[in-house]
Amino acid sequence: MKEVLKYYKDFPKEGIVFVDIIPFLQNKEVFAKLMKAVGEACTTPNIIAPEARGFLFAAPLLTTSARVENIVPVRKSGKLPFAEGDLHEVVIEKEYGSDKLYYRLSDIAAGTPTSNYFEVTILDDVLATGGTAEGLAESLQSLKVVRDGKEYGVKVKEFVFIVEIEELGGKSRLERIAPVRSITVI
């Protein structure tokens, strides 16, 4: 599937080679093949999906994967309405600077717990240095989520990426937390 990707040198800043995954969305057969592979790689009922491209690949799993039951959106500041105490902030380090992302505890609680945990898959588009996924995983695994009066932990069972940029070493950074599955490695 590497052959459908496009690359843009020095975007969004000098020294970065941007991997454009939009071509996966421009061909029905390619997208169907990709979603089948993503569905097989995701083994938990709860998917953590960072914006915006993580949403593109997580949402179809609600109808194509028998395992997936809940999508937890992770958004940038000001994008998620929230009740007091529901919004959780995560500071992440990306290859071109730091950022803040947010998710709602109620979105996790809407999912399906497994024994004493909500097992989750972090699904994102591109694995570069692993900063976004690592920050999310550490934040999630420090949580206690209440559902129906019972307290649950959150366990990241796996990371799934559409594309992994192997030379940037993000996989080894994340494997200390959970297994990493990449659909396409470049």
C-alpha positions in Angstrom: 0.0 0.0 0.0 3.1 2.3 0.1 2.7 3.1 -3.5 -0.5 5.2 -3.0 1.2 7.5 -0.4 2.4 11.0 -1.3 5.4 12.8 0.3 6.0 16.5 0.7 9.4 17.8 1.7 9.8 20.6 4.3 6.1 20.5 5.3 4.9 21.8 7.8 8.4 23.1 8.4 11.9 22.7 7.0 13.5 19.3 7.6 10.1 17.4 7.9 9.0 15.0 5.1 5.2 15.0 5.4 3.6 11.6 4.6 0.2 12.3 2.9 -2.3 9.5 3.6 -5.2 11.2 1.9 -4.7 9.0 -1.2 -6.1 6.1 1.0 -9.4 8.0 0.9 -9.4 8.5 -2.9 -9.9 4.9 -4.0 -12.7 2.7 -2.7 -10.8 -0.6 -3.1 -7.7 0.7 -1.4 -9.7 2.1 1.5 -11.6 -1.1 1.9 -8.4 -3.1 1.9 -6.9 -0.7 4.4 -9.9 -0.8 6.7 -9.9 -4.6 6.7 -6.3 -4.6 7.8 -7.0 -1.9 10.5 -10.0 -3.9 11.8 -7.8 -7.0 12.1 -5.1 -5.1 14.0 -7.5 -3.5 16.5 -8.4 -6.1 19.2 -10.1 -4.0 21.8 -13.7 -2.7 22.0 -12.5 0.8 22.8 -10.6 2.9 20.3 -8.7 6.1 21.2 -8.6 8.3 18.0 -6.6 11.5 17.9 -7.8 14.2 15.6 -8.3 14.6 12.9 -7.1 11.8 10.7 -7.4 9.2 13.5 -11.2 9.8 13.3 -11.2 8.9 9.6 -9.9 5.5 10.2 -11.6 4.8 13.6 -15.2 5.6 12.7 -15.7 3.0 10.0 -14.6 0.3 12.5 -18.0 0.8 14.3 -19.7 -0.9 11.3 -16.9 -3.1 9.9 -15.4 -4.7 13.0 -17.3 -7.0 15.4 -14.9 -6.1 18.2 -15.1 -2.3 18.1 -17.9 -0.7 20.2 -16.7 2.7 21.2 -14.6 5.5 19.7 -13.0 8.1 22.1 -12.2 11.3 20.2 -9.0 13.2 21.2 -9.2 16.8 20.1 -7.3 20.0 20.2 -8.3 22.9 22.5 -11.8 24.2 22.2 -13.1 21.4 20.1 -14.9 19.2 22.7 -17.9 20.5 24.7 -17.6 19.2 28.3 -19.2 19.1 31.7 -17.2 20.2 34.7 -14.5 17.7 35.6 -15.0 15.6 32.5 -12.3 17.1 30.2 -8.7 15.7 30.6 -5.7 17.5 29.1 -2.6 15.9 27.8 0.6 17.7 26.8 2.4 15.9 24.0 5.7 16.3 22.3 5.6 16.0 18.6 8.5 16.0 16.1 7.9 19.7 15.4 6.9 21.0 18.8 4.7 20.5 21.8 0.9 20.5 21.8 -2.1 19.9 24.0 -4.8 17.4 23.4 -8.1 16.7 25.3 -10.4 13.8 25.8 -13.5 13.3 27.9 -13.7 10.7 30.7 -17.3 10.2 29.9 -16.4 9.0 26.4 -14.2 6.3 27.9 -16.9 5.4 30.4 -19.4 5.0 27.5 -17.2 2.1 26.3 -17.0 -1.5 27.3 -14.8 -2.5 30.3 -13.0 -5.8 30.5 -12.8 -7.0 34.1 -11.2 -4.1 36.0 -10.0 -2.1 33.0 -11.2 -0.3 29.9 -8.8 -2.0 27.4 -8.1 0.5 24.6 -6.3 0.7 21.3 -4.7 3.9 20.3 -5.3 4.3 16.6 -3.6 7.1 14.6 -2.6 7.8 11.1 1.2 8.2 11.2 3.8 6.9 13.7 6.8 9.2 13.5 8.6 9.8 16.8 5.7 8.4 18.9 5.3 11.5 21.1 1.5 11.8 20.6 0.8 8.2 21.3 3.2 8.0 24.2 1.6 11.1 25.9 -1.9 9.7 25.4 -1.0 6.3 26.7 0.7 7.6 29.8 -2.2 9.9 30.5 -4.8 7.2 29.9 -3.1 4.6 32.0 -2.9 7.0 35.0 -6.7 7.3 35.0 -9.5 6.0 37.1 -12.9 6.0 35.2 -16.2 5.6 37.0 -19.0 3.7 35.3 -22.2 2.7 37.1 -20.6 3.5 40.5 -17.6 1.2 39.9 -14.0 2.5 39.3 -12.0 1.1 36.4 -8.4 1.7 35.2 -7.5 2.1 31.6 -5.0 -0.2 29.9 -3.5 0.5 26.5 -3.4 -2.9 24.9 -1.9 -1.9 21.6 -1.1 0.9 19.2 -2.2 0.7 15.6 -0.9 3.1 12.9 -1.8 3.4 9.3 1.8 4.3 8.4 5.0 4.0 10.4 8.1 6.0 9.4 10.6 3.4 10.6 13.7 5.6 10.6 12.3 7.9 13.3 12.2 5.2 15.9 8.7 5.8 17.4 8.0 2.1 17.5 10.8 1.3 20.0 9.6 4.2 22.2 6.1 2.9 22.3 6.8 -0.9 22.7 7.8 -0.3 26.3 4.1 0.4 26.9 2.3 -2.0 24.5 2.7 -3.8 21.1 2.8 -1.6 18.0 1.1 -2.7 14.8 1.6 -0.7 11.6 -0.3 -1.4 8.4 2.3 0.2 6.2 6.0 0.7 7.1 8.1 3.2 5.1 
